[in-house]
Amino acid sequence: MVGLTIKEIGTKLTQAGMLKTSVLCVYGSDTIPVDATPMRKINRCLAKVIFTLSAQKIINKVYIGEEELKGYCPGGQAWFGYKSFMPMLKYFLSTGSEDFRGGAAEFLIANPDLAEKQLKSIGKITSLGRYTIIQKCDEIDDQNLEAKAFICFGVSEQIRNLCSLAHFRPENAVNIQNLWGASCASFITYPAGMAENSPKNSIIIGPSDPTGNYWFPRNYLSIGIPF
């Protein structure tokens, strides 16, 4: 994709995958772009906002910033590098604790100790900047933006088509992964390289988190492409 504009990359990904949703680009910024919508105005769940941005036609860019975190999911704030994970999160992800949310638990990981080890294995998560911007590629004309990743959504056949392109040039055949984490981690954190131990030059298929099943279409997948 070297030599192409962000808009051209979005067009080619749309054509290659025969996508019905918009290809998104993520980047960091020291300022809020003109006409950008705060993500919290759409939903407290950052992952749901990202999918909504891709699926709808009205809003073309959204943002979250280190100074405007009120109202967002605490996990999303951590996955975007603006906060640390809550110490009690290991219980919520596993078997629960009466000392946290009355014992509420997601039962995603076998036990709290294993959950803590998995969280540590991610490494430090660093934000992309004072503000993290997610924007539709076909709305981007500024070629000075430092794109970090592209995010696409589609049904399984469309994502399979895009996965085939991942093997067009690399010498390494093991370059597509499905990593543990919240949906926003699959969409942004890992492909954008925000986590210290994010796999390098790997496409991320997701989401791997079933807690988003109530809003994410059952026949859809995401693909995050580092840039």
C-alpha positions as protocol buffer text, in pm:
chain_id: "A"
residue {
  index: 1
  type: MET
  ca { x: 0 y: 0 z: 0 }
}
residue {
  index: 2
  type: VAL
  ca { x: 307 y: 221 z: -11 }
}
residue {
  index: 3
  type: GLY
  ca { x: 255 y: 529 z: -226 }
}
residue {
  index: 4
  type: LEU
  ca { x: -123 y: 529 z: -190 }
}
residue {
  index: 5
  type: THR
  ca { x: -322 y: 793 z: -7 }
}
residue {
  index: 6
  type: ILE
  ca { x: -536 y: 695 z: 291 }
}
residue {
  index: 7
  type: LYS
  ca { x: -845 y: 747 z: 80 }
}
residue {
  index: 8
  type: GLU
  ca { x: -706 y: 522 z: -195 }
}
residue {
  index: 9
  type: ILE
  ca { x: -619 y: 251 z: 57 }
}
residue {
  index: 10
  type: GLY
  ca { x: -975 y: 261 z: 189 }
}
residue {
  index: 11
  type: THR
  ca { x: -1113 y: 233 z: -162 }
}
residue {
  index: 12
  type: LYS
  ca { x: -894 y: -66 z: -247 }
}
residue {
  index: 13
  type: LEU
  ca { x: -983 y: -247 z: 75 }
}
residue {
  index: 14
  type: THR
  ca { x: -1352 y: -184 z: 10 }
}
residue {
  index: 15
  type: GLN
  ca { x: -1322 y: -321 z: -343 }
}
residue {
  index: 16
  type: ALA
  ca { x: -1108 y: -621 z: -245 }
}
residue {
  index: 17
  type: GLY
  ca { x: -1343 y: -725 z: 32 }
}
residue {
  index: 18
  type: MET
  ca { x: -1660 y: -616 z: -147 }
}
residue {
  index: 19
  type: LEU
  ca { x: -1746 y: -442 z: 179 }
}
residue {
  index: 20
  type: LYS
  ca { x: -2079 y: -277 z: 253 }
}
residue {
  index: 21
  type: THR
  ca { x: -1940 y: -88 z: 552 }
}
residue {
  index: 22
  type: SER
  ca { x: -1686 y: 196 z: 556 }
}
residue {
  index: 23
  type: VAL
  ca { x: -1315 y: 128 z: 606 }
}
residue {
  index: 24
  type: LEU
  ca { x: -1185 y: 322 z: 907 }
}
residue {
  index: 25
  type: CYS
  ca { x: -845 y: 473 z: 981 }
}
residue {
  index: 26
  type: VAL
  ca { x: -708 y: 532 z: 1331 }
}
residue {
  index: 27
  type: TYR
  ca { x: -449 y: 794 z: 1419 }
}
residue {
  index: 28
  type: GLY
  ca { x: -336 y: 1015 z: 1706 }
}
residue {
  index: 29
  type: SER
  ca { x: -361 y: 1393 z: 1724 }
}
residue {
  index: 30
  type: ASP
  ca { x: -274 y: 1680 z: 1956 }
}
residue {
  index: 31
  type: THR
  ca { x: -595 y: 1858 z: 1857 }
}
residue {
  index: 32
  type: ILE
  ca { x: -957 y: 1767 z: 1795 }
}
residue {
  index: 33
  type: PRO
  ca { x: -1034 y: 1761 z: 1421 }
}
residue {
  index: 34
  type: VAL
  ca { x: -1307 y: 1988 z: 1291 }
}
residue {
  index: 35
  type: ASP
  ca { x: -1653 y: 1828 z: 1306 }
}
residue {
  index: 36
  type: ALA
  ca { x: -1530 y: 1526 z: 1505 }
}
residue {
  index: 37
  type: THR
  ca { x: -1787 y: 1372 z: 1740 }
}
residue {
  index: 38
  type: PRO
  ca { x: -1693 y: 1269 z: 2097 }
}
residue {
  index: 39
  type: MET
  ca { x: -1733 y: 893 z: 2116 }
}
residue {
  index: 40
  type: ARG
  ca { x: -1935 y: 916 z: 2439 }
}
residue {
  index: 41
  type: LYS
  ca { x: -2214 y: 1097 z: 2253 }
}
residue {
  index: 42
  type: ILE
  ca { x: -2276 y: 775 z: 2063 }
}
residue {
  index: 43
  type: ASN
  ca { x: -2216 y: 513 z: 2333 }
}
residue {
  index: 44
  type: ARG
  ca { x: -2002 y: 448 z: 2641 }
}
residue {
  index: 45
  type: CYS
  ca { x: -1866 y: 132 z: 2474 }
}
residue {
  index: 46
  type: LEU
  ca { x: -1580 y: 234 z: 2244 }
}
residue {
  index: 47
  type: ALA
  ca { x: -1604 y: -83 z: 2038 }
}
residue {
  index: 48
  type: LYS
  ca { x: -1972 y: -27 z: 1967 }
}
residue {
  index: 49
  type: VAL
  ca { x: -1897 y: 330 z: 1860 }
}
residue {
  index: 50
  type: ILE
  ca { x: -1630 y: 208 z: 1618 }
}
residue {
  index: 51
  type: PHE
  ca { x: -1864 y: -41 z: 1453 }
}
residue {
  index: 52
  type: THR
  ca { x: -2145 y: 215 z: 1443 }
}
residue {
  index: 53
  type: LEU
  ca { x: -1913 y: 462 z: 1269 }
}
residue {
  index: 54
  type: SER
  ca { x: -1834 y: 205 z: 1001 }
}
residue {
  index: 55
  type: ALA
  ca { x: -2194 y: 93 z: 952 }
}
residue {
  index: 56
  type: GLN
  ca { x: -2380 y: 427 z: 941 }
}
residue {
  index: 57
  type: LYS
  ca { x: -2365 y: 713 z: 692 }
}
residue {
  index: 58
  type: ILE
  ca { x: -2406 y: 1029 z: 903 }
}
residue {
  index: 59
  type: ILE
  ca { x: -2095 y: 1065 z: 1124 }
}
residue {
  index: 60
  type: ASN
  ca { x: -1752 y: 1049 z: 956 }
}
residue {
  index: 61
  type: LYS
  ca { x: -1508 y: 1078 z: 1248 }
}
residue {
  index: 62
  type: VAL
  ca { x: -1504 y: 1031 z: 1625 }
}
residue {
  index: 63
  type: TYR
  ca { x: -1252 y: 1089 z: 1901 }
}
residue {
  index: 64
  type: ILE
  ca { x: -1161 y: 1019 z: 2262 }
}
residue {
  index: 65
  type: GLY
  ca { x: -907 y: 1224 z: 2459 }
}
residue {
  index: 66
  type: GLU
  ca { x: -713 y: 1203 z: 2781 }
}
residue {
  index: 67
  type: GLU
  ca { x: -899 y: 1504 z: 2922 }
}
residue {
  index: 68
  type: GLU
  ca { x: -1249 y: 1380 z: 2835 }
}
residue {
  index: 69
  type: LEU
  ca { x: -1283 y: 1031 z: 2978 }
}
residue {
  index: 70
  type: LYS
  ca { x: -1598 y: 1070 z: 3187 }
}
residue {
  index: 71
  type: GLY
  ca { x: -1877 y: 841 z: 3075 }
}
residue {
  index: 72
  type: TYR
  ca { x: -1665 y: 579 z: 2900 }
}
residue {
  index: 73
  type: CYS
  ca { x: -1626 y: 212 z: 2987 }
}
residue {
  index: 74
  type: PRO
  ca { x: -1324 y: 183 z: 3223 }
}
residue {
  index: 75
  type: GLY
  ca { x: -1190 y: -109 z: 3023 }
}
residue {
  index: 76
  type: GLY
  ca { x: -1202 y: 90 z: 2702 }
}
residue {
  index: 77
  type: GLN
  ca { x: -1011 y: 375 z: 2864 }
}
residue {
  index: 78
  type: ALA
  ca { x: -736 y: 129 z: 2956 }
}
residue {
  index: 79
  type: TRP
  ca { x: -727 y: -41 z: 2616 }
}
residue {
  index: 80
  type: PHE
  ca { x: -684 y: 302 z: 2456 }
}
residue {
  index: 81
  type: GLY
  ca { x: -393 y: 379 z: 2687 }
}
residue {
  index: 82
  type: TYR
  ca { x: -551 y: 661 z: 2887 }
}
residue {
  index: 83
  type: LYS
  ca { x: -591 y: 473 z: 3217 }
}
residue {
  index: 84
  type: SER
  ca { x: -458 y: 160 z: 3386 }
}
residue {
  index: 85
  type: PHE
  ca { x: -668 y: -154 z: 3423 }
}
residue {
  index: 86
  type: MET
  ca { x: -859 y: -166 z: 3750 }
}
residue {
  index: 87
  type: PRO
  ca { x: -689 y: -390 z: 4010 }
}
residue {
  index: 88
  type: MET
  ca { x: -1013 y: -584 z: 4059 }
}
residue {
  index: 89
  type: LEU
  ca { x: -1059 y: -648 z: 3686 }
}
residue {
  index: 90
  type: LYS
  ca { x: -901 y: -992 z: 3722 }
}
residue {
  index: 91
  type: TYR
  ca { x: -1201 y: -1100 z: 3929 }
}
residue {
  index: 92
  type: PHE
  ca { x: -1459 y: -955 z: 3692 }
}
residue {
  index: 93
  type: LEU
  ca { x: -1297 y: -1134 z: 3396 }
}
residue {
  index: 94
  type: SER
  ca { x: -1295 y: -1467 z: 3578 }
}
residue {
  index: 95
  type: THR
  ca { x: -1491 y: -1599 z: 3873 }
}
residue {
  index: 96
  type: GLY
  ca { x: -1594 y: -1280 z: 4051 }
}
residue {
  index: 97
  type: SER
  ca { x: -1541 y: -1135 z: 4397 }
}
residue {
  index: 98
  type: GLU
  ca { x: -1794 y: -1015 z: 4651 }
}
residue {
  index: 99
  type: ASP
  ca { x: -1572 y: -709 z: 4694 }
}
residue {
  index: 100
  type: PHE
  ca { x: -1629 y: -600 z: 4333 }
}
residue {
  index: 101
  type: ARG
  ca { x: -1972 y: -529 z: 4184 }
}
residue {
  index: 102
  type: GLY
  ca { x: -2136 y: -775 z: 4420 }
}
residue {
  index: 103
  type: GLY
  ca { x: -1959 y: -1072 z: 4270 }
}
residue {
  index: 104
  type: ALA
  ca { x: -2039 y: -996 z: 3906 }
}
residue {
  index: 105
  type: ALA
  ca { x: -1823 y: -1200 z: 3670 }
}
residue {
  index: 106
  type: GLU
  ca { x: -1789 y: -1263 z: 3297 }
}
residue {
  index: 107
  type: PHE
  ca { x: -1630 y: -1611 z: 3334 }
}
residue {
  index: 108
  type: LEU
  ca { x: -1403 y: -1547 z: 3036 }
}
residue {
  index: 109
  type: ILE
  ca { x: -1089 y: -1676 z: 3210 }
}
residue {
  index: 110
  type: ALA
  ca { x: -1053 y: -1978 z: 3440 }
}
residue {
  index: 111
  type: ASN
  ca { x: -941 y: -1796 z: 3755 }
}
residue {
  index: 112
  type: PRO
  ca { x: -823 y: -1454 z: 3883 }
}
residue {
  index: 113
  type: ASP
  ca { x: -453 y: -1548 z: 3886 }
}
residue {
  index: 114
  type: LEU
  ca { x: -464 y: -1651 z: 3521 }
}
residue {
  index: 115
  type: ALA
  ca { x: -656 y: -1334 z: 3433 }
}
residue {
  index: 116
  type: GLU
  ca { x: -387 y: -1125 z: 3603 }
}
residue {
  index: 117
  type: LYS
  ca { x: -114 y: -1304 z: 3409 }
}
residue {
  index: 118
  type: GLN
  ca { x: -295 y: -1251 z: 3081 }
}
residue {
  index: 119
  type: LEU
  ca { x: -335 y: -880 z: 3150 }
}
residue {
  index: 120
  type: LYS
  ca { x: 35 y: -850 z: 3234 }
}
residue {
  index: 121
  type: SER
  ca { x: 130 y: -1037 z: 2917 }
}
residue {
  index: 122
  type: ILE
  ca { x: -14 y: -752 z: 2709 }
}
residue {
  index: 123
  type: GLY
  ca { x: 252 y: -512 z: 2836 }
}
residue {
  index: 124
  type: LYS
  ca { x: 215 y: -139 z: 2869 }
}
residue {
  index: 125
  type: ILE
  ca { x: -54 y: 21 z: 2654 }
}
residue {
  index: 126
  type: THR
  ca { x: 41 y: 361 z: 2517 }
}
residue {
  index: 127
  type: SER
  ca { x: -215 y: 600 z: 2373 }
}
residue {
  index: 128
  type: LEU
  ca { x: -172 y: 726 z: 2018 }
}
residue {
  index: 129
  type: GLY
  ca { x: -170 y: 1084 z: 2143 }
}
residue {
  index: 130
  type: ARG
  ca { x: -363 y: 1341 z: 2337 }
}
residue {
  index: 131
  type: TYR
  ca { x: -659 y: 1240 z: 2123 }
}
residue {
  index: 132
  type: THR
  ca { x: -729 y: 917 z: 1940 }
}
residue {
  index: 133
  type: ILE
  ca { x: -918 y: 975 z: 1616 }
}
residue {
  index: 134
  type: ILE
  ca { x: -1110 y: 718 z: 1415 }
}
residue {
  index: 135
  type: GLN
  ca { x: -1227 y: 835 z: 1076 }
}
residue {
  index: 136
  type: LYS
  ca { x: -1373 y: 698 z: 756 }
}
residue {
  index: 137
  type: CYS
  ca { x: -1099 y: 667 z: 495 }
}
residue {
  index: 138
  type: ASP
  ca { x: -1311 y: 814 z: 218 }
}
residue {
  index: 139
  type: GLU
  ca { x: -1341 y: 1136 z: 420 }
}
residue {
  index: 140
  type: ILE
  ca { x: -965 y: 1188 z: 465 }
}
residue {
  index: 141
  type: ASP
  ca { x: -780 y: 1430 z: 238 }
}
residue {
  index: 142
  type: ASP
  ca { x: -497 y: 1529 z: 475 }
}
residue {
  index: 143
  type: GLN
  ca { x: -193 y: 1326 z: 368 }
}
residue {
  index: 144
  type: ASN
  ca { x: 10 y: 1442 z: 668 }
}
residue {
  index: 145
  type: LEU
  ca { x: -183 y: 1212 z: 901 }
}
residue {
  index: 146
  type: GLU
  ca { x: 20 y: 932 z: 1051 }
}
residue {
  index: 147
  type: ALA
  ca { x: -218 y: 640 z: 1008 }
}
residue {
  index: 148
  type: LYS
  ca { x: -161 y: 359 z: 1257 }
}
residue {
  index: 149
  type: ALA
  ca { x: -414 y: 103 z: 1140 }
}
residue {
  index: 150
  type: PHE
  ca { x: -717 y: 37 z: 922 }
}
residue {
  index: 151
  type: ILE
  ca { x: -1031 y: -134 z: 1050 }
}
residue {
  index: 152
  type: CYS
  ca { x: -1280 y: -320 z: 833 }
}
residue {
  index: 153
  type: PHE
  ca { x: -1605 y: -498 z: 915 }
}
residue {
  index: 154
  type: GLY
  ca { x: -1782 y: -756 z: 706 }
}
residue {
  index: 155
  type: VAL
  ca { x: -1946 y: -1095 z: 688 }
}
residue {
  index: 156
  type: SER
  ca { x: -1718 y: -1398 z: 702 }
}
residue {
  index: 157
  type: GLU
  ca { x: -1674 y: -1425 z: 323 }
}
residue {
  index: 158
  type: GLN
  ca { x: -1567 y: -1061 z: 296 }
}
residue {
  index: 159
  type: ILE
  ca { x: -1314 y: -1097 z: 577 }
}
residue {
  index: 160
  type: ARG
  ca { x: -1181 y: -1419 z: 420 }
}
residue {
  index: 161
  type: ASN
  ca { x: -1124 y: -1228 z: 98 }
}
residue {
  index: 162
  type: LEU
  ca { x: -922 y: -964 z: 282 }
}
residue {
  index: 163
  type: CYS
  ca { x: -727 y: -1229 z: 474 }
}
residue {
  index: 164
  type: SER
  ca { x: -609 y: -1380 z: 146 }
}
residue {
  index: 165
  type: LEU
  ca { x: -443 y: -1049 z: 60 }
}
residue {
  index: 166
  type: ALA
  ca { x: -241 y: -1064 z: 381 }
}
residue {
  index: 167
  type: HIS
  ca { x: -31 y: -1341 z: 226 }
}
residue {
  index: 168
  type: PHE
  ca { x: 40 y: -1160 z: -101 }
}
residue {
  index: 169
  type: ARG
  ca { x: 385 y: -1025 z: -5 }
}
residue {
  index: 170
  type: PRO
  ca { x: 505 y: -1138 z: 341 }
}
residue {
  index: 171
  type: GLU
  ca { x: 763 y: -1415 z: 371 }
}
residue {
  index: 172
  type: ASN
  ca { x: 606 y: -1516 z: 702 }
}
residue {
  index: 173
  type: ALA
  ca { x: 287 y: -1718 z: 657 }
}
residue {
  index: 174
  type: VAL
  ca { x: 188 y: -1681 z: 1023 }
}
residue {
  index: 175
  type: ASN
  ca { x: 71 y: -1321 z: 1008 }
}
residue {
  index: 176
  type: ILE
  ca { x: -300 y: -1337 z: 1093 }
}
residue {
  index: 177
  type: GLN
  ca { x: -398 y: -1369 z: 1458 }
}
residue {
  index: 178
  type: ASN
  ca { x: -699 y: -1369 z: 1688 }
}
residue {
  index: 179
  type: LEU
  ca { x: -588 y: -1224 z: 2021 }
}
residue {
  index: 180
  type: TRP
  ca { x: -753 y: -1219 z: 2362 }
}
residue {
  index: 181
  type: GLY
  ca { x: -899 y: -889 z: 2475 }
}
residue {
  index: 182
  type: ALA
  ca { x: -1199 y: -661 z: 2461 }
}
residue {
  index: 183
  type: SER
  ca { x: -1352 y: -588 z: 2122 }
}
residue {
  index: 184
  type: CYS
  ca { x: -1191 y: -244 z: 2117 }
}
residue {
  index: 185
  type: ALA
  ca { x: -854 y: -416 z: 2158 }
}
residue {
  index: 186
  type: SER
  ca { x: -918 y: -627 z: 1847 }
}
residue {
  index: 187
  type: PHE
  ca { x: -1034 y: -321 z: 1655 }
}
residue {
  index: 188
  type: ILE
  ca { x: -770 y: -68 z: 1765 }
}
residue {
  index: 189
  type: THR
  ca { x: -519 y: -156 z: 2038 }
}
residue {
  index: 190
  type: TYR
  ca { x: -348 y: -454 z: 1876 }
}
residue {
  index: 191
  type: PRO
  ca { x: -348 y: -354 z: 1508 }
}
residue {
  index: 192
  type: ALA
  ca { x: -237 y: 1 z: 1593 }
}
residue {
  index: 193
  type: GLY
  ca { x: 53 y: -136 z: 1798 }
}
residue {
  index: 194
  type: MET
  ca { x: -53 y: 41 z: 2117 }
}
residue {
  index: 195
  type: ALA
  ca { x: 17 y: -259 z: 2340 }
}
residue {
  index: 196
  type: GLU
  ca { x: 382 y: -320 z: 2421 }
}
residue {
  index: 197
  type: ASN
  ca { x: 356 y: -685 z: 2322 }
}
residue {
  index: 198
  type: SER
  ca { x: 131 y: -644 z: 2020 }
}
residue {
  index: 199
  type: PRO
  ca { x: 250 y: -883 z: 1747 }
}
residue {
  index: 200
  type: LYS
  ca { x: 442 y: -695 z: 1481 }
}
residue {
  index: 201
  type: ASN
  ca { x: 314 y: -684 z: 1123 }
}
residue {
  index: 202
  type: SER
  ca { x: 16 y: -903 z: 1205 }
}
residue {
  index: 203
  type: ILE
  ca { x: -342 y: -864 z: 1095 }
}
residue {
  index: 204
  type: ILE
  ca { x: -590 y: -904 z: 1380 }
}
residue {
  index: 205
  type: ILE
  ca { x: -917 y: -1089 z: 1329 }
}
residue {
  index: 206
  type: GLY
  ca { x: -1187 y: -1037 z: 1589 }
}
residue {
  index: 207
  type: PRO
  ca { x: -1362 y: -974 z: 1802 }
}
residue {
  index: 208
  type: SER
  ca { x: -1269 y: -1253 z: 2042 }
}
residue {
  index: 209
  type: ASP
  ca { x: -1480 y: -1108 z: 2324 }
}
residue {
  index: 210
  type: PRO
  ca { x: -1833 y: -1255 z: 2337 }
}
residue {
  index: 211
  type: THR
  ca { x: -1963 y: -980 z: 2567 }
}
residue {
  index: 212
  type: GLY
  ca { x: -2032 y: -767 z: 2260 }
}
residue {
  index: 213
  type: ASN
  ca { x: -2266 y: -1024 z: 2108 }
}
residue {
  index: 214
  type: TYR
  ca { x: -2572 y: -821 z: 2203 }
}
residue {
  index: 215
  type: TRP
  ca { x: -2476 y: -538 z: 1963 }
}
residue {
  index: 216
  type: PHE
  ca { x: -2228 y: -690 z: 1716 }
}
residue {
  index: 217
  type: PRO
  ca { x: -2400 y: -868 z: 1422 }
}
residue {
  index: 218
  type: ARG
  ca { x: -2372 y: -1245 z: 1464 }
}
residue {
  index: 219
  type: ASN
  ca { x: -2250 y: -1301 z: 1107 }
}
residue {
  index: 220
  type: TYR
  ca { x: -1985 y: -1026 z: 1115 }
}
residue {
  index: 221
  type: LEU
  ca { x: -1613 y: -1019 z: 1188 }
}
residue {
  index: 222
  type: SER
  ca { x: -1356 y: -743 z: 1212 }
}
residue {
  index: 223
  type: ILE
  ca { x: -1013 y: -719 z: 1058 }
}
residue {
  index: 224
  type: GLY
  ca { x: -752 y: -476 z: 1189 }
}
residue {
  index: 225
  type: ILE
  ca { x: -462 y: -399 z: 958 }
}
residue {
  index: 226
  type: PRO
  ca { x: -145 y: -232 z: 1095 }
}
residue {
  index: 227
  type: PHE
  ca { x: 10 y: 45 z: 892 }
}
